[in-house]
C-alpha cells in the first residue's frame, strides 16, 4: 500500500511539475522552466514503475528526462577537462554489440534453413522499405542536407535486439525475428554503405569502404566476440546476461544525450519537423512491413514479425556511423530521435497485438531464450 501511494505521489508530482513548467514557458520564462520539465519526466518514470502496463515505458521516459537535461545544459555533456564525450560513442556501440553477441548463439542462424521464405521476405523488405521511405522523407523535408541524410541513414541500418523483445510481447514469431535480426546485422557491412551511397550520395559525401570498415569494427567483430564468449562459457556466464541489458540501456541513453547536446542548436530550430518525419518513417515501416508479409501470404504471426523487423532499426549503429563520419551533430540527430520514439511506438503496438492472439494457430510457438531489456536506439 505504501509503495502504491509512493507511485501515486510521483505521478501527482509529475503533473504539478508539468503544469508549472508550462505556465512559466507561456509567460516567457522557458529557460527557468528547465528543472521542472526534467523533474516532470523523472517523476513520471517513477510513477510508471507502479503499473504493469506502464512499467515498460519507464526507461524511455528517463531518456526523455536525459535529453531535456542535455537541451538545457549542453555544456555538461560536451567535454570534461578537454576530454570530449563524443569519443565514447564508438566504444559504447562496441560494448552493446558484444552484449548482443553474448545473448545469441550459432543456432539463431539455423532459422535461415528452417524458415527461408520468412527470412528472405523479412530481410528484403527491411532493406527495401525503410531506405526508400527515408529517401522520400529526406527529399521532401526541406531540411539541411546533412540532417536529411540522417533520416536515410537510420533507414539503411539493420535491425536491433529491441525488435526481438517487441516480437515476443506481440505474440509474433520470435524465432523468425531473431533470425532476421541476425541476418540483417551480418549483411549491414555491405548493404548499409551501398544503400547510403545510392540514396544519400546526393545529400552528403559517402565513402563506402570507410563505412564498411566502421560497421565491421563496431558490429561484426564485437558480435563475433560475444558469440565466441557465449560458446566458450557454455551457459556459465549467467551474470553477464543479467548485467548486459542494463549496460546496454545506459550506454544507449548516454549516446542519445551526447548527440542531443552536440546538436542542440539544430534541434531547437528543426526539432518538431524532424520528430514528425522520424515518427512517420517508423510508422510507415510497421504498416508496409506488415502488408509485405500479407502480400506473400505469410501467417499472421509472421506478418507481425516482419512489421516489427522492418519498422525498428539499430539507432545505436546509425549514431556510431554518424560519429565516424564526423557529423554527429547533424547526421546523428535523426537516429537519436528514432530510438526513443521506436521504443514507444513498438511497445504500444506490442500491447495491442498482445491482446489480439493471432488467428492462424497452426504454427506452434518456438521458445527462444530472450535477453530482454536491450533497447537499440
Secondary structure by P-SEA (a helix, b strand, c coil): caaaaaaaaaaaaaaaaaaaaaaaaaacccccaaaaaaaaaaaaaaaaccccccccaaaaaaaaaaaaaaaacccccccccccccccaaaaaaaaaaaaaaaaccccccccccccaaaaaaaaaaaaccaaaaaaaaaaaccccaaaaaaaaaaaaccccaaaaaaaaaacccaaaaaaaaaaaaaaccccaaaaaaacccccccccaaaaaaaaaaacaaaaaaaaaaaaaacccaaaaaacaaaaaaaaaaaaaaaaaaaaaaaaaacaaaaaaaaaaaaaaaaaaaaaaaaaacccaaaaaaaaaaaaccaaaaaaaaaaaaccccccaaaaaaaaaaaaaaaaaaaaaaaacccccccccccccccccccccc
